[in-house]
Amino acid sequence: MNEPSVKLVEVKKPQHPLADLIPTCFQSFDEWLARWNSTTVLGERLGLLHCLQVMDYWPKEREQSVFFLLDVANGHLTGEPFRYRTWHDYYTGHINKNRETISRKAFDVLCVKLFASGKEGYPPLWWWTLAKQETFDKILQFCEPKAGNYDRPYDGKKGSHQAEVFGGFLQEFTRLGWAYNGRSRFYRDDQTENVEEIEARMVVARPQFIEIINYLGQLNWLNRPMSDFGSGFPALDSACLAKLKDIAFRSELLLPQQDYHASIGRRKAKTLHEAIRGGSVAAEILVLHSIRRKVDRQCAALWEESRRKHDELERQAELAKIQKAIDALDIQATKLSGG
């Protein structure tokens, strides 16, 4: 009996879905923005933002890209720009929620591409923003506490990775008000021509930096020497002192009652000593700064008096040496004259 013949059927391997795809990249921010403006689909807009996040480089229009992202991310934490303002908004709340999602994604992109510290030994990714007043002001505006782009830190509260990145940026950024100089470890050739200009910009921004540092609960940094091996404290000019005074007296503090009929124990301090009693760090800094200045003046006066005494002793010693030489010459002259 003949066995039935078996016909072999060749099974073709399925083609990979990406086999014919030739991925392309956006060649400019304008090209990216045109695609952004052409869609209202939530997923597509999130994808376009993620595209900026994973790019190995910024488009040539780096400044334009950053400004756009800062505008979109502004208010991402509080959602204030997307609050319900009418009954219609209330019934379409999912729209505002989706807007917040896009805003938060823009902030995520900024944390990766701008606010991150970068590679060890290299300048932070945001260092270039210091070179121009416009870019510096834009960043500073985003960092103002009233903008609502970050929370006050709470003990024991574990923040998100983005919050940690942005918190590290804020700490380093605000310190530049007192630490920036042409010999900075992040000094670069592209800032060679305007080091003095940047230094002046940092000094002018110190009151705004103080506002941020205070909001972060790190105001005590102004009470510490800037170097473990030096005694120089962060400089406080008249603008800084005015800001600290404003902070010390504008908030209600827990203070002992003065009025029998008062219903609460919180009130605004009337003096710096009261403010210190209420726990104001700003008031402590003002008082300690005054003490330091007084001690500095006393030490300077004592040093100057010591210097004068030292100079006088040296002068007297030099005069004595000269007189001794004169006496020796007189004796020699007497001997020569046969006296």
Wavefront OBJ file of the C-alpha trace (Angstrom):
o trace
v 0.000 0.000 0.000
v 1.374 3.363 -1.037
v 1.717 5.986 1.704
v 0.053 9.369 0.988
v 2.517 12.017 -0.074
v 3.030 14.976 2.331
v 3.204 18.403 0.753
v 5.470 20.790 2.653
v 4.157 24.311 2.914
v 6.748 27.021 3.360
v 5.830 29.263 6.291
v 6.943 32.820 5.796
v 8.326 34.612 8.799
v 6.095 37.604 9.598
v 7.639 40.943 8.845
v 8.486 43.112 11.836
v 6.073 46.057 12.158
v 9.004 48.469 12.038
v 10.783 46.826 9.111
v 9.805 49.484 6.577
v 9.847 52.413 8.988
v 12.517 55.062 8.589
v 12.327 57.147 11.785
v 13.021 60.849 11.421
v 13.731 63.615 13.893
v 12.440 67.132 14.082
v 14.943 69.437 12.438
v 13.820 72.588 14.235
v 11.620 73.758 17.062
v 9.334 75.493 14.577
v 8.730 72.132 12.890
v 7.978 70.581 16.290
v 5.685 73.479 17.236
v 3.751 73.182 13.963
v 3.023 69.530 14.796
v 2.049 70.558 18.341
v -0.409 73.161 17.086
v -1.919 70.747 14.579
v -3.323 68.358 17.211
v -5.534 68.553 20.282
v -5.274 64.841 21.116
v -3.991 64.416 24.672
v -1.800 61.415 23.888
v -0.234 63.100 20.882
v 0.658 66.224 22.812
v 2.142 64.153 25.625
v 4.084 62.200 23.026
v 5.429 65.360 21.447
v 6.620 66.573 24.855
v 8.250 63.195 25.474
v 9.964 63.592 22.118
v 11.712 66.705 23.458
v 12.598 64.815 26.637
v 14.390 61.930 24.925
v 16.208 63.945 22.275
v 19.981 63.801 22.633
v 20.176 67.526 22.010
v 18.023 70.602 22.087
v 16.882 72.032 18.759
v 18.996 74.958 17.617
v 16.308 77.262 19.004
v 17.195 76.189 22.558
v 15.996 79.398 24.174
v 12.676 79.318 22.312
v 12.135 75.701 23.360
v 12.825 76.420 27.020
v 10.612 79.505 27.112
v 7.744 77.509 25.600
v 8.138 74.686 28.134
v 8.343 77.114 31.050
v 5.095 78.748 29.938
v 3.334 75.391 29.559
v 4.679 74.033 32.866
v 3.882 77.181 34.855
v 1.333 76.382 37.564
v 1.600 72.633 36.974
v 1.676 71.832 40.691
v -1.282 73.838 41.944
v -3.305 73.660 38.742
v -4.326 77.255 39.407
v -4.383 78.233 35.716
v -6.922 75.437 35.167
v -9.264 75.984 38.101
v -13.023 75.860 37.640
v -14.145 79.423 36.995
v -17.670 78.876 35.671
v -20.385 76.219 35.981
v -19.496 75.110 32.484
v -15.914 74.520 33.585
v -17.183 72.477 36.511
v -19.100 70.107 34.286
v -16.155 69.759 31.934
v -13.603 69.189 34.688
v -11.865 66.415 32.770
v -10.695 69.069 30.312
v -8.873 70.932 33.070
v -7.465 67.646 34.363
v -6.031 66.874 30.946
v -4.532 70.358 30.755
v -2.842 69.768 34.106
v -1.471 66.459 32.797
v 0.125 68.231 29.835
v 1.524 70.954 32.114
v 3.074 68.367 34.458
v 4.639 66.559 31.513
v 6.243 69.818 30.367
v 7.729 70.151 33.861
v 9.063 66.588 33.631
v 10.818 67.534 30.391
v 12.367 70.592 32.045
v 13.657 68.476 34.936
v 15.432 66.171 32.482
v 16.651 68.719 29.945
v 17.211 71.893 31.994
v 17.054 71.616 35.776
v 19.225 68.521 36.099
v 22.766 68.892 37.388
v 24.286 67.145 34.366
v 27.444 65.087 34.221
v 29.898 65.199 37.103
v 32.604 67.767 36.534
v 30.550 69.643 33.948
v 28.340 72.719 34.361
v 24.653 72.141 35.160
v 22.384 71.945 32.134
v 20.873 75.337 33.018
v 24.178 77.214 33.290
v 23.750 78.883 29.881
v 20.634 80.720 31.101
v 22.786 82.991 33.290
v 24.464 84.666 30.324
v 21.479 86.779 29.231
v 19.166 88.931 31.334
v 16.084 87.705 29.473
v 16.737 84.014 30.045
v 17.768 84.591 33.658
v 14.587 86.578 34.372
v 12.439 83.877 32.786
v 13.941 81.183 35.008
v 13.723 83.377 38.111
v 10.068 84.143 37.413
v 9.294 80.426 37.176
v 11.034 79.878 40.536
v 9.123 82.520 42.498
v 7.074 80.900 45.307
v 3.900 82.683 44.195
v 4.153 80.908 40.821
v 3.195 77.693 42.627
v 5.630 75.387 40.886
v 6.958 73.640 43.986
v 5.872 72.751 47.526
v 7.355 73.730 50.820
v 9.430 70.778 52.019
v 8.022 68.752 54.894
v 10.019 66.588 57.263
v 9.617 62.933 56.475
v 7.800 63.584 53.205
v 9.349 61.738 50.284
v 9.060 63.866 47.182
v 9.000 62.723 43.597
v 12.170 62.420 41.569
v 11.230 65.599 39.696
v 10.747 67.430 42.999
v 14.209 66.323 44.132
v 15.782 67.465 40.850
v 14.064 70.835 40.993
v 14.868 71.237 44.695
v 18.563 70.636 43.999
v 18.417 73.164 41.195
v 16.751 75.786 43.408
v 19.400 75.356 46.088
v 22.298 75.753 43.684
v 20.603 78.509 41.682
v 19.852 80.708 44.710
v 23.338 80.251 46.176
v 24.738 81.977 43.075
v 23.470 85.253 44.511
v 26.491 85.112 46.772
v 28.761 82.463 45.267
v 28.989 83.329 41.573
v 32.332 84.613 40.361
v 34.648 84.284 37.406
v 36.577 81.534 39.164
v 33.490 79.385 39.687
v 33.988 75.660 39.162
v 31.322 75.985 36.463
v 32.994 78.919 34.746
v 32.926 78.527 30.982
v 34.415 80.311 28.014
v 31.008 81.372 26.708
v 30.654 83.637 29.751
v 34.129 85.141 29.554
v 32.964 88.488 28.207
v 30.241 89.171 30.754
v 31.386 87.731 34.077
v 31.021 91.114 35.776
v 27.598 91.554 34.206
v 26.443 88.189 35.535
v 27.862 88.932 38.992
v 25.916 92.221 39.055
v 22.775 90.357 37.943
v 23.147 87.903 40.817
v 23.552 90.716 43.357
v 20.413 92.493 42.141
v 18.459 89.218 42.388
v 19.465 88.522 46.003
v 16.140 89.679 47.540
v 14.256 87.312 45.213
v 16.686 84.542 46.072
v 16.027 85.215 49.768
v 12.288 84.862 49.144
v 12.856 81.454 47.547
v 15.280 80.302 50.254
v 12.798 81.365 52.924
v 9.975 79.441 51.234
v 12.196 76.350 51.125
v 12.884 76.673 54.845
v 16.615 77.136 54.269
v 17.005 80.747 55.398
v 19.503 79.731 58.074
v 22.018 79.307 55.244
v 22.563 83.080 55.474
v 23.741 82.588 59.053
v 26.596 80.250 58.144
v 30.066 81.037 56.816
v 30.324 80.400 53.104
v 33.423 78.260 53.562
v 34.358 75.718 56.169
v 37.805 77.318 56.221
v 36.768 80.979 56.246
v 34.738 83.412 58.304
v 33.001 85.254 55.485
v 29.209 85.192 55.758
v 26.904 85.809 52.785
v 26.853 89.559 52.114
v 23.658 91.363 53.071
v 23.239 94.754 51.424
v 20.406 97.207 52.111
v 18.053 95.422 49.689
v 18.684 92.083 51.425
v 18.132 93.585 54.870
v 14.874 95.180 53.706
v 13.630 91.828 52.396
v 14.547 90.051 55.635
v 12.756 92.734 57.646
v 9.665 92.311 55.473
v 9.731 88.546 56.054
v 10.235 88.969 59.801
v 7.240 91.259 60.295
v 4.691 90.157 57.703
v 3.625 86.829 59.196
v 1.662 86.125 62.348
v 3.772 84.304 64.921
v 2.936 82.348 68.045
v 3.702 84.887 70.774
v 2.707 85.351 74.433
v -0.623 87.095 74.884
v -0.557 90.814 75.632
v -4.289 91.436 75.634
v -6.538 89.626 78.075
v -9.409 89.774 75.592
v -7.413 88.445 72.632
v -8.940 85.265 71.216
v -5.857 83.822 69.525
v -2.201 83.513 70.387
v -0.848 84.469 66.985
v -0.008 88.006 65.992
v 2.558 89.998 64.074
v 5.711 90.928 65.962
v 6.372 94.584 66.732
v 10.108 94.265 67.351
v 12.889 92.010 66.134
v 13.231 90.516 69.594
v 9.541 89.619 69.561
v 9.934 88.111 66.121
v 12.855 85.998 67.364
v 10.688 84.887 70.294
v 8.111 83.795 67.753
v 10.653 81.716 65.831
v 11.431 84.059 62.947
v 14.690 83.021 61.305
v 14.720 86.268 59.314
v 14.718 88.259 62.567
v 17.559 86.129 63.930
v 19.619 86.842 60.827
v 19.007 90.589 61.120
v 20.052 90.708 64.772
v 23.071 88.447 64.282
v 24.091 90.444 61.229
v 23.994 93.616 63.333
v 26.082 91.923 66.033
v 28.587 90.682 63.468
v 28.965 94.157 61.985
v 29.506 95.628 65.442
v 32.080 92.977 66.331
v 33.755 93.474 62.932
v 34.071 97.207 63.598
v 35.490 96.555 67.064
v 37.972 94.012 65.724
v 38.920 96.350 62.880
v 39.555 99.175 65.368
v 41.650 96.905 67.592
v 43.557 95.621 64.572
v 44.242 99.167 63.406
v 45.425 100.163 66.886
v 47.652 97.068 66.992
v 49.041 97.932 63.571
v 49.812 101.484 64.678
v 51.608 100.200 67.787
v 53.553 97.722 65.681
v 54.527 100.438 63.200
v 55.528 102.750 66.040
v 57.709 100.093 67.639
v 59.375 99.431 64.303
v 59.871 103.175 63.815
v 61.403 103.525 67.275
v 63.651 100.523 66.630
v 64.764 102.031 63.308
v 65.417 105.390 64.966
v 67.431 103.674 67.684
v 69.459 101.870 65.028
v 70.074 105.128 63.195
v 71.039 106.869 66.432
v 73.424 104.056 67.250
v 75.019 104.399 63.838
v 75.328 108.174 64.331
v 76.932 107.678 67.730
v 79.397 105.227 66.216
v 80.296 107.722 63.485
v 80.752 110.456 66.089
v 83.129 108.260 68.049
v 85.066 107.401 64.896
v 85.230 111.033 63.910
v 86.537 111.960 67.351
v 89.234 109.321 67.114
v 90.278 110.505 63.674
v 90.503 114.109 64.804
v 92.778 113.140 67.684
v 90.311 114.158 70.284
l 1 2 3 4 5 6 7 8 9 10 11 12 13 14 15 16 17 18 19 20 21 22 23 24 25 26 27 28 29 30 31 32 33 34 35 36 37 38 39 40 41 42 43 44 45 46 47 48 49 50 51 52 53 54 55 56 57 58 59 60 61 62 63 64 65 66 67 68 69 70 71 72 73 74 75 76 77 78 79 80 81 82 83 84 85 86 87 88 89 90 91 92 93 94 95 96 97 98 99 100 101 102 103 104 105 106 107 108 109 110 111 112 113 114 115 116 117 118 119 120 121 122 123 124 125 126 127 128 129 130 131 132 133 134 135 136 137 138 139 140 141 142 143 144 145 146 147 148 149 150 151 152 153 154 155 156 157 158 159 160 161 162 163 164 165 166 167 168 169 170 171 172 173 174 175 176 177 178 179 180 181 182 183 184 185 186 187 188 189 190 191 192 193 194 195 196 197 198 199 200 201 202 203 204 205 206 207 208 209 210 211 212 213 214 215 216 217 218 219 220 221 222 223 224 225 226 227 228 229 230 231 232 233 234 235 236 237 238 239 240 241 242 243 244 245 246 247 248 249 250 251 252 253 254 255 256 257 258 259 260 261 262 263 264 265 266 267 268 269 270 271 272 273 274 275 276 277 278 279 280 281 282 283 284 285 286 287 288 289 290 291 292 293 294 295 296 297 298 299 300 301 302 303 304 305 306 307 308 309 310 311 312 313 314 315 316 317 318 319 320 321 322 323 324 325 326 327 328 329 330 331 332 333 334 335 336 337 338 339
